[in-house]
């Protein structure tokens, strides 16, 4: 076993996985898996720059993660940064700060690379006989990957839950017009994704990341977030539609009172749920298989 550390820094959250990985079998044994909402992408869609306060929140999380990595004695570390840092004019400030804290160069990966990592992490436990459409709904972008044992086609499009919320939502709860604007953006992005990824050809839809797992937790009626129950659950299209409508009608405070919704997702979960609902309607999926294994696992596997 090789002890590795993987960091995934997205638009809304930064996450750490320290794990022992078997190079021969690809088995990943978690030692520490954690997530911090830092909203690195705050305002990026509007300004094109990473906000100073967002950088400071992210660097504070990096210092926490550095202590965990050192304590657990990871032999290899890879830091992958995604949508917000791809889009920012001042991403050099981000790169320099991460390097100073963690001692590694953050890799600002392309959307296609991000999609490959997500596919590898999400499907490694599945039987490999079906064809999969893996959908990773992030804060700034959403990745679509089709494949069986390996990714065959991938596309990243700019319809993340933070980006869509900042772009369209001004009222609480969102107005019908605001919801319609989000859905129109998602449909246009799906048209774009379909130019290179055959979204309707896969046997199984696999959903990743916080928007999907949160919708699943609400649909399952959990009193507290339990990844062991959520991972591998199958949520029907009807359940996704019902949860999306329920969340859309709630105020911020009403959503915040739902215990399985992380405080850092309360303001963006409606947009995330709308993305999932639109994807399922587009591809005609009767259900989504929810995975807690995602880009982090893919990054960890890449280190061995």
Secondary structure as a PSIPRED ss2 file (coil, helix, strand):
# PSIPRED VFORMAT (PSIPRED V4.0)

   1 X C   1.000  0.000  0.000
   2 X E   0.000  0.000  1.000
   3 X E   0.000  0.000  1.000
   4 X E   0.000  0.000  1.000
   5 X E   0.000  0.000  1.000
   6 X E   0.000  0.000  1.000
   7 X E   0.000  0.000  1.000
   8 X E   0.000  0.000  1.000
   9 X E   0.000  0.000  1.000
  10 X C   1.000  0.000  0.000
  11 X C   1.000  0.000  0.000
  12 X C   1.000  0.000  0.000
  13 X E   0.000  0.000  1.000
  14 X E   0.000  0.000  1.000
  15 X E   0.000  0.000  1.000
  16 X E   0.000  0.000  1.000
  17 X E   0.000  0.000  1.000
  18 X E   0.000  0.000  1.000
  19 X E   0.000  0.000  1.000
  20 X E   0.000  0.000  1.000
  21 X E   0.000  0.000  1.000
  22 X C   1.000  0.000  0.000
  23 X C   1.000  0.000  0.000
  24 X C   1.000  0.000  0.000
  25 X C   1.000  0.000  0.000
  26 X C   1.000  0.000  0.000
  27 X C   1.000  0.000  0.000
  28 X E   0.000  0.000  1.000
  29 X E   0.000  0.000  1.000
  30 X E   0.000  0.000  1.000
  31 X E   0.000  0.000  1.000
  32 X E   0.000  0.000  1.000
  33 X E   0.000  0.000  1.000
  34 X E   0.000  0.000  1.000
  35 X E   0.000  0.000  1.000
  36 X E   0.000  0.000  1.000
  37 X E   0.000  0.000  1.000
  38 X C   1.000  0.000  0.000
  39 X C   1.000  0.000  0.000
  40 X C   1.000  0.000  0.000
  41 X C   1.000  0.000  0.000
  42 X C   1.000  0.000  0.000
  43 X C   1.000  0.000  0.000
  44 X H   0.000  1.000  0.000
  45 X H   0.000  1.000  0.000
  46 X H   0.000  1.000  0.000
  47 X H   0.000  1.000  0.000
  48 X C   1.000  0.000  0.000
  49 X C   1.000  0.000  0.000
  50 X C   1.000  0.000  0.000
  51 X C   1.000  0.000  0.000
  52 X H   0.000  1.000  0.000
  53 X H   0.000  1.000  0.000
  54 X H   0.000  1.000  0.000
  55 X H   0.000  1.000  0.000
  56 X H   0.000  1.000  0.000
  57 X H   0.000  1.000  0.000
  58 X H   0.000  1.000  0.000
  59 X H   0.000  1.000  0.000
  60 X H   0.000  1.000  0.000
  61 X H   0.000  1.000  0.000
  62 X H   0.000  1.000  0.000
  63 X H   0.000  1.000  0.000
  64 X H   0.000  1.000  0.000
  65 X H   0.000  1.000  0.000
  66 X H   0.000  1.000  0.000
  67 X H   0.000  1.000  0.000
  68 X H   0.000  1.000  0.000
  69 X H   0.000  1.000  0.000
  70 X H   0.000  1.000  0.000
  71 X H   0.000  1.000  0.000
  72 X H   0.000  1.000  0.000
  73 X C   1.000  0.000  0.000
  74 X C   1.000  0.000  0.000
  75 X C   1.000  0.000  0.000
  76 X E   0.000  0.000  1.000
  77 X E   0.000  0.000  1.000
  78 X E   0.000  0.000  1.000
  79 X E   0.000  0.000  1.000
  80 X E   0.000  0.000  1.000
  81 X E   0.000  0.000  1.000
  82 X C   1.000  0.000  0.000
  83 X H   0.000  1.000  0.000
  84 X H   0.000  1.000  0.000
  85 X H   0.000  1.000  0.000
  86 X H   0.000  1.000  0.000
  87 X H   0.000  1.000  0.000
  88 X C   1.000  0.000  0.000
  89 X C   1.000  0.000  0.000
  90 X C   1.000  0.000  0.000
  91 X H   0.000  1.000  0.000
  92 X H   0.000  1.000  0.000
  93 X H   0.000  1.000  0.000
  94 X H   0.000  1.000  0.000
  95 X H   0.000  1.000  0.000
  96 X H   0.000  1.000  0.000
  97 X H   0.000  1.000  0.000
  98 X H   0.000  1.000  0.000
  99 X H   0.000  1.000  0.000
 100 X H   0.000  1.000  0.000
 101 X H   0.000  1.000  0.000
 102 X H   0.000  1.000  0.000
 103 X C   1.000  0.000  0.000
 104 X C   1.000  0.000  0.000
 105 X C   1.000  0.000  0.000
 106 X C   1.000  0.000  0.000
 107 X E   0.000  0.000  1.000
 108 X E   0.000  0.000  1.000
 109 X C   1.000  0.000  0.000
 110 X C   1.000  0.000  0.000
 111 X H   0.000  1.000  0.000
 112 X H   0.000  1.000  0.000
 113 X H   0.000  1.000  0.000
 114 X H   0.000  1.000  0.000
 115 X H   0.000  1.000  0.000
 116 X H   0.000  1.000  0.000
 117 X H   0.000  1.000  0.000
 118 X H   0.000  1.000  0.000
 119 X H   0.000  1.000  0.000
 120 X H   0.000  1.000  0.000
 121 X H   0.000  1.000  0.000
 122 X H   0.000  1.000  0.000
 123 X H   0.000  1.000  0.000
 124 X C   1.000  0.000  0.000
 125 X C   1.000  0.000  0.000
 126 X C   1.000  0.000  0.000
 127 X C   1.000  0.000  0.000
 128 X C   1.000  0.000  0.000
 129 X C   1.000  0.000  0.000
 130 X C   1.000  0.000  0.000
 131 X C   1.000  0.000  0.000
 132 X E   0.000  0.000  1.000
 133 X E   0.000  0.000  1.000
 134 X E   0.000  0.000  1.000
 135 X E   0.000  0.000  1.000
 136 X E   0.000  0.000  1.000
 137 X E   0.000  0.000  1.000
 138 X C   1.000  0.000  0.000
 139 X C   1.000  0.000  0.000
 140 X C   1.000  0.000  0.000
 141 X C   1.000  0.000  0.000
 142 X E   0.000  0.000  1.000
 143 X E   0.000  0.000  1.000
 144 X E   0.000  0.000  1.000
 145 X E   0.000  0.000  1.000
 146 X E   0.000  0.000  1.000
 147 X E   0.000  0.000  1.000
 148 X C   1.000  0.000  0.000
 149 X C   1.000  0.000  0.000
 150 X C   1.000  0.000  0.000
 151 X E   0.000  0.000  1.000
 152 X E   0.000  0.000  1.000
 153 X E   0.000  0.000  1.000
 154 X E   0.000  0.000  1.000
 155 X E   0.000  0.000  1.000
 156 X E   0.000  0.000  1.000
 157 X E   0.000  0.000  1.000
 158 X C   1.000  0.000  0.000
 159 X C   1.000  0.000  0.000
 160 X C   1.000  0.000  0.000
 161 X H   0.000  1.000  0.000
 162 X H   0.000  1.000  0.000
 163 X H   0.000  1.000  0.000
 164 X H   0.000  1.000  0.000
 165 X H   0.000  1.000  0.000
 166 X H   0.000  1.000  0.000
 167 X H   0.000  1.000  0.000
 168 X H   0.000  1.000  0.000
 169 X C   1.000  0.000  0.000
 170 X C   1.000  0.000  0.000
 171 X C   1.000  0.000  0.000
 172 X C   1.000  0.000  0.000
 173 X C   1.000  0.000  0.000
 174 X C   1.000  0.000  0.000
 175 X C   1.000  0.000  0.000
 176 X H   0.000  1.000  0.000
 177 X H   0.000  1.000  0.000
 178 X H   0.000  1.000  0.000
 179 X H   0.000  1.000  0.000
 180 X H   0.000  1.000  0.000
 181 X H   0.000  1.000  0.000
 182 X H   0.000  1.000  0.000
 183 X H   0.000  1.000  0.000
 184 X H   0.000  1.000  0.000
 185 X H   0.000  1.000  0.000
 186 X H   0.000  1.000  0.000
 187 X H   0.000  1.000  0.000
 188 X H   0.000  1.000  0.000
 189 X H   0.000  1.000  0.000
 190 X H   0.000  1.000  0.000
 191 X H   0.000  1.000  0.000
 192 X H   0.000  1.000  0.000
 193 X H   0.000  1.000  0.000
 194 X C   1.000  0.000  0.000
 195 X C   1.000  0.000  0.000
 196 X C   1.000  0.000  0.000
 197 X C   1.000  0.000  0.000
 198 X C   1.000  0.000  0.000
 199 X C   1.000  0.000  0.000
 200 X C   1.000  0.000  0.000
 201 X C   1.000  0.000  0.000
 202 X C   1.000  0.000  0.000
 203 X C   1.000  0.000  0.000
 204 X E   0.000  0.000  1.000
 205 X E   0.000  0.000  1.000
 206 X E   0.000  0.000  1.000
 207 X E   0.000  0.000  1.000
 208 X E   0.000  0.000  1.000
 209 X C   1.000  0.000  0.000
 210 X H   0.000  1.000  0.000
 211 X H   0.000  1.000  0.000
 212 X H   0.000  1.000  0.000
 213 X H   0.000  1.000  0.000
 214 X H   0.000  1.000  0.000
 215 X H   0.000  1.000  0.000
 216 X H   0.000  1.000  0.000
 217 X H   0.000  1.000  0.000
 218 X H   0.000  1.000  0.000
 219 X H   0.000  1.000  0.000
 220 X C   1.000  0.000  0.000
 221 X C   1.000  0.000  0.000
 222 X C   1.000  0.000  0.000
 223 X C   1.000  0.000  0.000
 224 X C   1.000  0.000  0.000
 225 X C   1.000  0.000  0.000
 226 X C   1.000  0.000  0.000
 227 X H   0.000  1.000  0.000
 228 X H   0.000  1.000  0.000
 229 X H   0.000  1.000  0.000
 230 X H   0.000  1.000  0.000
 231 X C   1.000  0.000  0.000
 232 X C   1.000  0.000  0.000
 233 X C   1.000  0.000  0.000
 234 X E   0.000  0.000  1.000
 235 X E   0.000  0.000  1.000
 236 X E   0.000  0.000  1.000
 237 X H   0.000  1.000  0.000
 238 X H   0.000  1.000  0.000
 239 X H   0.000  1.000  0.000
 240 X H   0.000  1.000  0.000
 241 X H   0.000  1.000  0.000
 242 X H   0.000  1.000  0.000
 243 X H   0.000  1.000  0.000
 244 X H   0.000  1.000  0.000
 245 X H   0.000  1.000  0.000
 246 X H   0.000  1.000  0.000
 247 X H   0.000  1.000  0.000
 248 X H   0.000  1.000  0.000
 249 X C   1.000  0.000  0.000
 250 X C   1.000  0.000  0.000
 251 X C   1.000  0.000  0.000
 252 X H   0.000  1.000  0.000
 253 X H   0.000  1.000  0.000
 254 X H   0.000  1.000  0.000
 255 X H   0.000  1.000  0.000
 256 X H   0.000  1.000  0.000
 257 X C   1.000  0.000  0.000
 258 X C   1.000  0.000  0.000
 259 X C   1.000  0.000  0.000
 260 X C   1.000  0.000  0.000
 261 X C   1.000  0.000  0.000
 262 X C   1.000  0.000  0.000
 263 X H   0.000  1.000  0.000
 264 X H   0.000  1.000  0.000
 265 X H   0.000  1.000  0.000
 266 X C   1.000  0.000  0.000
 267 X C   1.000  0.000  0.000
 268 X C   1.000  0.000  0.000
 269 X H   0.000  1.000  0.000
 270 X H   0.000  1.000  0.000
 271 X H   0.000  1.000  0.000
 272 X H   0.000  1.000  0.000
 273 X H   0.000  1.000  0.000
 274 X H   0.000  1.000  0.000
 275 X H   0.000  1.000  0.000
 276 X H   0.000  1.000  0.000
 277 X H   0.000  1.000  0.000
 278 X H   0.000  1.000  0.000
 279 X H   0.000  1.000  0.000
 280 X H   0.000  1.000  0.000
 281 X H   0.000  1.000  0.000
 282 X H   0.000  1.000  0.000
 283 X H   0.000  1.000  0.000
 284 X C   1.000  0.000  0.000
 285 X C   1.000  0.000  0.000
 286 X C   1.000  0.000  0.000
 287 X E   0.000  0.000  1.000
 288 X E   0.000  0.000  1.000
 289 X E   0.000  0.000  1.000
 290 X E   0.000  0.000  1.000
 291 X E   0.000  0.000  1.000
 292 X C   1.000  0.000  0.000
 293 X C   1.000  0.000  0.000
 294 X C   1.000  0.000  0.000
 295 X H   0.000  1.000  0.000
 296 X H   0.000  1.000  0.000
 297 X H   0.000  1.000  0.000
 298 X H   0.000  1.000  0.000
 299 X H   0.000  1.000  0.000
 300 X H   0.000  1.000  0.000
 301 X H   0.000  1.000  0.000
 302 X H   0.000  1.000  0.000
 303 X C   1.000  0.000  0.000
 304 X C   1.000  0.000  0.000
